[in-house]
Amino acid sequence: MTESTGPKRPMSQKKAREFIADAHLVLRDRETRQYDVVTGDGTVLGHVEPAYKAGRRSGWNGWAAGHVRSSTLSVHSTRDQAGAEALRQWILFATAKPRRI
């Protein structure tokens, strides 16, 4: 049996911001207009996709963003705002203290 070294330390805010400094949107699927938020080395940090709302004539509601794909993504008026939200969520995840199960 190996000895546990304890929980990993979270990434610092400064290190997380340095990591995302060159992040940008990359079109993943032209038909569905889905984008990935990607760093310069190709690491996917989040997703941005069109948000639709039932009951609206056009159905269009803005851009949904998230660190992980989910049915409860936050909605923003522009792709760039949605990409920034996905990065904000990633920073929260990367800098969070590990939870004990």
CNS distance restraints for C-alpha pairs under 8 A (distance, minus, plus):
assign (resid   7 and name CA) (resid  98 and name CA) 6.45 0.50 0.50
assign (resid   8 and name CA) (resid  98 and name CA) 6.94 0.50 0.50
assign (resid   9 and name CA) (resid  97 and name CA) 6.93 0.50 0.50
assign (resid   9 and name CA) (resid  98 and name CA) 7.49 0.50 0.50
assign (resid  10 and name CA) (resid  94 and name CA) 6.49 0.50 0.50
assign (resid  10 and name CA) (resid  95 and name CA) 4.90 0.50 0.50
assign (resid  10 and name CA) (resid  96 and name CA) 5.86 0.50 0.50
assign (resid  10 and name CA) (resid  97 and name CA) 5.50 0.50 0.50
assign (resid  10 and name CA) (resid  98 and name CA) 7.10 0.50 0.50
assign (resid  11 and name CA) (resid  15 and name CA) 6.40 0.50 0.50
assign (resid  11 and name CA) (resid  16 and name CA) 6.34 0.50 0.50
assign (resid  11 and name CA) (resid  94 and name CA) 5.83 0.50 0.50
assign (resid  11 and name CA) (resid  95 and name CA) 4.79 0.50 0.50
assign (resid  11 and name CA) (resid  96 and name CA) 7.79 0.50 0.50
assign (resid  12 and name CA) (resid  16 and name CA) 6.14 0.50 0.50
assign (resid  12 and name CA) (resid  95 and name CA) 5.89 0.50 0.50
assign (resid  13 and name CA) (resid  17 and name CA) 6.15 0.50 0.50
assign (resid  13 and name CA) (resid  91 and name CA) 7.36 0.50 0.50
assign (resid  13 and name CA) (resid  95 and name CA) 6.41 0.50 0.50
assign (resid  14 and name CA) (resid  18 and name CA) 6.23 0.50 0.50
assign (resid  15 and name CA) (resid  19 and name CA) 6.16 0.50 0.50
assign (resid  16 and name CA) (resid  20 and name CA) 6.46 0.50 0.50
assign (resid  16 and name CA) (resid  91 and name CA) 6.10 0.50 0.50
assign (resid  16 and name CA) (resid  94 and name CA) 7.05 0.50 0.50
assign (resid  16 and name CA) (resid  95 and name CA) 7.36 0.50 0.50
assign (resid  17 and name CA) (resid  21 and name CA) 6.04 0.50 0.50
assign (resid  17 and name CA) (resid  91 and name CA) 7.53 0.50 0.50
assign (resid  19 and name CA) (resid  39 and name CA) 7.69 0.50 0.50
assign (resid  20 and name CA) (resid  39 and name CA) 6.24 0.50 0.50
assign (resid  20 and name CA) (resid  87 and name CA) 7.46 0.50 0.50
assign (resid  21 and name CA) (resid  39 and name CA) 7.84 0.50 0.50
assign (resid  22 and name CA) (resid  39 and name CA) 5.66 0.50 0.50
assign (resid  22 and name CA) (resid  40 and name CA) 5.79 0.50 0.50
assign (resid  23 and name CA) (resid  37 and name CA) 6.39 0.50 0.50
assign (resid  23 and name CA) (resid  38 and name CA) 5.19 0.50 0.50
assign (resid  23 and name CA) (resid  39 and name CA) 4.07 0.50 0.50
assign (resid  23 and name CA) (resid  40 and name CA) 6.32 0.50 0.50
assign (resid  24 and name CA) (resid  37 and name CA) 5.51 0.50 0.50
assign (resid  24 and name CA) (resid  38 and name CA) 5.48 0.50 0.50
assign (resid  24 and name CA) (resid  39 and name CA) 6.46 0.50 0.50
assign (resid  24 and name CA) (resid  83 and name CA) 7.91 0.50 0.50
assign (resid  25 and name CA) (resid  35 and name CA) 6.06 0.50 0.50
assign (resid  25 and name CA) (resid  36 and name CA) 5.67 0.50 0.50
assign (resid  25 and name CA) (resid  37 and name CA) 4.68 0.50 0.50
assign (resid  25 and name CA) (resid  38 and name CA) 6.23 0.50 0.50
assign (resid  25 and name CA) (resid  83 and name CA) 6.99 0.50 0.50
assign (resid  26 and name CA) (resid  35 and name CA) 5.35 0.50 0.50
assign (resid  26 and name CA) (resid  36 and name CA) 5.29 0.50 0.50
assign (resid  26 and name CA) (resid  37 and name CA) 6.39 0.50 0.50
assign (resid  26 and name CA) (resid  38 and name CA) 6.74 0.50 0.50
assign (resid  27 and name CA) (resid  33 and name CA) 6.97 0.50 0.50
assign (resid  27 and name CA) (resid  34 and name CA) 6.19 0.50 0.50
assign (resid  27 and name CA) (resid  35 and name CA) 4.42 0.50 0.50
assign (resid  27 and name CA) (resid  36 and name CA) 6.53 0.50 0.50
assign (resid  28 and name CA) (resid  33 and name CA) 7.41 0.50 0.50
assign (resid  28 and name CA) (resid  34 and name CA) 5.56 0.50 0.50
assign (resid  28 and name CA) (resid  35 and name CA) 5.01 0.50 0.50
assign (resid  28 and name CA) (resid  36 and name CA) 6.29 0.50 0.50
assign (resid  29 and name CA) (resid  33 and name CA) 5.54 0.50 0.50
assign (resid  29 and name CA) (resid  34 and name CA) 5.31 0.50 0.50
assign (resid  29 and name CA) (resid  35 and name CA) 7.05 0.50 0.50
assign (resid  30 and name CA) (resid  34 and name CA) 7.05 0.50 0.50
assign (resid  32 and name CA) (resid  49 and name CA) 7.78 0.50 0.50
assign (resid  32 and name CA) (resid  50 and name CA) 7.83 0.50 0.50
assign (resid  33 and name CA) (resid  49 and name CA) 6.27 0.50 0.50
assign (resid  33 and name CA) (resid  50 and name CA) 6.73 0.50 0.50
assign (resid  34 and name CA) (resid  47 and name CA) 7.44 0.50 0.50
assign (resid  34 and name CA) (resid  48 and name CA) 5.95 0.50 0.50
assign (resid  34 and name CA) (resid  49 and name CA) 4.48 0.50 0.50
assign (resid  34 and name CA) (resid  50 and name CA) 7.02 0.50 0.50
assign (resid  35 and name CA) (resid  47 and name CA) 5.83 0.50 0.50
assign (resid  35 and name CA) (resid  48 and name CA) 5.01 0.50 0.50
assign (resid  35 and name CA) (resid  49 and name CA) 6.12 0.50 0.50
assign (resid  36 and name CA) (resid  44 and name CA) 6.35 0.50 0.50
assign (resid  36 and name CA) (resid  45 and name CA) 7.47 0.50 0.50
assign (resid  36 and name CA) (resid  46 and name CA) 5.88 0.50 0.50
assign (resid  36 and name CA) (resid  47 and name CA) 4.55 0.50 0.50
assign (resid  36 and name CA) (resid  48 and name CA) 6.15 0.50 0.50
assign (resid  37 and name CA) (resid  44 and name CA) 5.75 0.50 0.50
assign (resid  37 and name CA) (resid  45 and name CA) 5.50 0.50 0.50
assign (resid  37 and name CA) (resid  46 and name CA) 4.98 0.50 0.50
assign (resid  37 and name CA) (resid  47 and name CA) 5.76 0.50 0.50
assign (resid  37 and name CA) (resid  48 and name CA) 7.34 0.50 0.50
assign (resid  37 and name CA) (resid  83 and name CA) 6.35 0.50 0.50
assign (resid  37 and name CA) (resid  86 and name CA) 7.49 0.50 0.50
assign (resid  37 and name CA) (resid  87 and name CA) 7.68 0.50 0.50
assign (resid  38 and name CA) (resid  42 and name CA) 5.65 0.50 0.50
assign (resid  38 and name CA) (resid  43 and name CA) 5.44 0.50 0.50
assign (resid  38 and name CA) (resid  44 and name CA) 4.50 0.50 0.50
assign (resid  38 and name CA) (resid  45 and name CA) 5.88 0.50 0.50
assign (resid  38 and name CA) (resid  46 and name CA) 7.45 0.50 0.50
assign (resid  39 and name CA) (resid  43 and name CA) 5.32 0.50 0.50
assign (resid  39 and name CA) (resid  44 and name CA) 6.69 0.50 0.50
assign (resid  39 and name CA) (resid  45 and name CA) 7.44 0.50 0.50
assign (resid  45 and name CA) (resid  67 and name CA) 6.27 0.50 0.50
assign (resid  45 and name CA) (resid  86 and name CA) 7.39 0.50 0.50
assign (resid  45 and name CA) (resid  87 and name CA) 6.78 0.50 0.50
assign (resid  45 and name CA) (resid  90 and name CA) 6.42 0.50 0.50
assign (resid  46 and name CA) (resid  65 and name CA) 7.36 0.50 0.50
assign (resid  46 and name CA) (resid  66 and name CA) 5.63 0.50 0.50
assign (resid  46 and name CA) (resid  67 and name CA) 4.18 0.50 0.50
assign (resid  46 and name CA) (resid  68 and name CA) 6.19 0.50 0.50
assign (resid  46 and name CA) (resid  83 and name CA) 7.54 0.50 0.50
assign (resid  46 and name CA) (resid  86 and name CA) 5.20 0.50 0.50
assign (resid  46 and name CA) (resid  87 and name CA) 6.68 0.50 0.50
assign (resid  46 and name CA) (resid  90 and name CA) 7.15 0.50 0.50
assign (resid  47 and name CA) (resid  65 and name CA) 5.71 0.50 0.50
assign (resid  47 and name CA) (resid  66 and name CA) 5.54 0.50 0.50
assign (resid  47 and name CA) (resid  67 and name CA) 6.36 0.50 0.50
assign (resid  47 and name CA) (resid  68 and name CA) 7.00 0.50 0.50
assign (resid  47 and name CA) (resid  69 and name CA) 6.91 0.50 0.50
assign (resid  47 and name CA) (resid  83 and name CA) 7.31 0.50 0.50
assign (resid  47 and name CA) (resid  86 and name CA) 6.63 0.50 0.50
assign (resid  48 and name CA) (resid  63 and name CA) 6.57 0.50 0.50
assign (resid  48 and name CA) (resid  64 and name CA) 5.60 0.50 0.50
assign (resid  48 and name CA) (resid  65 and name CA) 4.55 0.50 0.50
assign (resid  48 and name CA) (resid  66 and name CA) 6.78 0.50 0.50
assign (resid  48 and name CA) (resid  79 and name CA) 6.99 0.50 0.50
assign (resid  48 and name CA) (resid  82 and name CA) 6.23 0.50 0.50
assign (resid  48 and name CA) (resid  83 and name CA) 6.21 0.50 0.50
assign (resid  48 and name CA) (resid  86 and name CA) 7.55 0.50 0.50
assign (resid  49 and name CA) (resid  63 and name CA) 5.62 0.50 0.50
assign (resid  49 and name CA) (resid  64 and name CA) 5.31 0.50 0.50
assign (resid  49 and name CA) (resid  65 and name CA) 6.65 0.50 0.50
assign (resid  50 and name CA) (resid  60 and name CA) 7.44 0.50 0.50
assign (resid  50 and name CA) (resid  61 and name CA) 7.54 0.50 0.50
assign (resid  50 and name CA) (resid  62 and name CA) 6.04 0.50 0.50
assign (resid  50 and name CA) (resid  63 and name CA) 4.58 0.50 0.50
assign (resid  50 and name CA) (resid  64 and name CA) 5.89 0.50 0.50
assign (resid  51 and name CA) (resid  60 and name CA) 6.33 0.50 0.50
assign (resid  51 and name CA) (resid  61 and name CA) 5.27 0.50 0.50
assign (resid  51 and name CA) (resid  62 and name CA) 5.28 0.50 0.50
assign (resid  51 and name CA) (resid  63 and name CA) 5.11 0.50 0.50
assign (resid  51 and name CA) (resid  64 and name CA) 5.29 0.50 0.50
assign (resid  51 and name CA) (resid  75 and name CA) 6.75 0.50 0.50
assign (resid  52 and name CA) (resid  59 and name CA) 5.12 0.50 0.50
assign (resid  52 and name CA) (resid  60 and name CA) 4.74 0.50 0.50
assign (resid  52 and name CA) (resid  61 and name CA) 5.00 0.50 0.50
assign (resid  52 and name CA) (resid  62 and name CA) 7.25 0.50 0.50
assign (resid  53 and name CA) (resid  59 and name CA) 5.34 0.50 0.50
assign (resid  53 and name CA) (resid  60 and name CA) 6.38 0.50 0.50
assign (resid  53 and name CA) (resid  61 and name CA) 5.72 0.50 0.50
assign (resid  54 and name CA) (resid  59 and name CA) 6.15 0.50 0.50
assign (resid  55 and name CA) (resid  59 and name CA) 6.95 0.50 0.50
assign (resid  56 and name CA) (resid  60 and name CA) 7.24 0.50 0.50
assign (resid  61 and name CA) (resid  75 and name CA) 7.66 0.50 0.50
assign (resid  61 and name CA) (resid  77 and name CA) 7.86 0.50 0.50
assign (resid  62 and name CA) (resid  75 and name CA) 6.10 0.50 0.50
assign (resid  62 and name CA) (resid  76 and name CA) 5.55 0.50 0.50
assign (resid  62 and name CA) (resid  77 and name CA) 4.84 0.50 0.50
assign (resid  62 and name CA) (resid  78 and name CA) 6.67 0.50 0.50
assign (resid  63 and name CA) (resid  75 and name CA) 5.29 0.50 0.50
assign (resid  63 and name CA) (resid  76 and name CA) 5.05 0.50 0.50
assign (resid  63 and name CA) (resid  77 and name CA) 6.05 0.50 0.50
assign (resid  63 and name CA) (resid  78 and name CA) 6.13 0.50 0.50
assign (resid  63 and name CA) (resid  79 and name CA) 5.81 0.50 0.50
assign (resid  63 and name CA) (resid  82 and name CA) 6.00 0.50 0.50
assign (resid  64 and name CA) (resid  73 and name CA) 5.45 0.50 0.50
assign (resid  64 and name CA) (resid  74 and name CA) 5.38 0.50 0.50
assign (resid  64 and name CA) (resid  75 and name CA) 4.32 0.50 0.50
assign (resid  64 and name CA) (resid  76 and name CA) 6.25 0.50 0.50
assign (resid  64 and name CA) (resid  82 and name CA) 6.13 0.50 0.50
assign (resid  65 and name CA) (resid  73 and name CA) 5.51 0.50 0.50
assign (resid  65 and name CA) (resid  74 and name CA) 5.68 0.50 0.50
assign (resid  65 and name CA) (resid  75 and name CA) 6.53 0.50 0.50
assign (resid  65 and name CA) (resid  76 and name CA) 7.71 0.50 0.50
assign (resid  65 and name CA) (resid  82 and name CA) 4.89 0.50 0.50
assign (resid  65 and name CA) (resid  83 and name CA) 6.37 0.50 0.50
assign (resid  65 and name CA) (resid  85 and name CA) 6.30 0.50 0.50
assign (resid  65 and name CA) (resid  86 and name CA) 5.35 0.50 0.50
assign (resid  66 and name CA) (resid  70 and name CA) 7.43 0.50 0.50
assign (resid  66 and name CA) (resid  73 and name CA) 5.59 0.50 0.50
assign (resid  66 and name CA) (resid  74 and name CA) 6.97 0.50 0.50
assign (resid  66 and name CA) (resid  82 and name CA) 7.88 0.50 0.50
assign (resid  66 and name CA) (resid  85 and name CA) 6.93 0.50 0.50
assign (resid  66 and name CA) (resid  86 and name CA) 4.55 0.50 0.50
assign (resid  66 and name CA) (resid  89 and name CA) 6.79 0.50 0.50
assign (resid  67 and name CA) (resid  86 and name CA) 5.04 0.50 0.50
assign (resid  67 and name CA) (resid  87 and name CA) 7.06 0.50 0.50
assign (resid  67 and name CA) (resid  89 and name CA) 5.60 0.50 0.50
assign (resid  67 and name CA) (resid  90 and name CA) 5.46 0.50 0.50
assign (resid  69 and name CA) (resid  73 and name CA) 7.57 0.50 0.50
assign (resid  74 and name CA) (resid  82 and name CA) 7.93 0.50 0.50
assign (resid  75 and name CA) (resid  82 and name CA) 7.04 0.50 0.50
assign (resid  76 and name CA) (resid  81 and name CA) 6.13 0.50 0.50
assign (resid  76 and name CA) (resid  82 and name CA) 5.47 0.50 0.50
assign (resid  77 and name CA) (resid  81 and name CA) 7.07 0.50 0.50
assign (resid  77 and name CA) (resid  82 and name CA) 7.71 0.50 0.50
assign (resid  78 and name CA) (resid  82 and name CA) 6.35 0.50 0.50
assign (resid  79 and name CA) (resid  83 and name CA) 6.10 0.50 0.50
assign (resid  80 and name CA) (resid  84 and name CA) 6.18 0.50 0.50
assign (resid  81 and name CA) (resid  85 and name CA) 6.26 0.50 0.50
assign (resid  82 and name CA) (resid  86 and name CA) 6.29 0.50 0.50
assign (resid  83 and name CA) (resid  87 and name CA) 6.36 0.50 0.50
assign (resid  84 and name CA) (resid  88 and name CA) 6.17 0.50 0.50
assign (resid  85 and name CA) (resid  89 and name CA) 6.20 0.50 0.50
assign (resid  86 and name CA) (resid  90 and name CA) 6.25 0.50 0.50
assign (resid  87 and name CA) (resid  91 and name CA) 6.20 0.50 0.50
assign (resid  88 and name CA) (resid  92 and name CA) 6.38 0.50 0.50
assign (resid  89 and name CA) (resid  93 and name CA) 6.30 0.50 0.50
assign (resid  90 and name CA) (resid  94 and name CA) 6.02 0.50 0.50
assign (resid  91 and name CA) (resid  95 and name CA) 5.94 0.50 0.50
assign (resid  92 and name CA) (resid  96 and name CA) 5.94 0.50 0.50
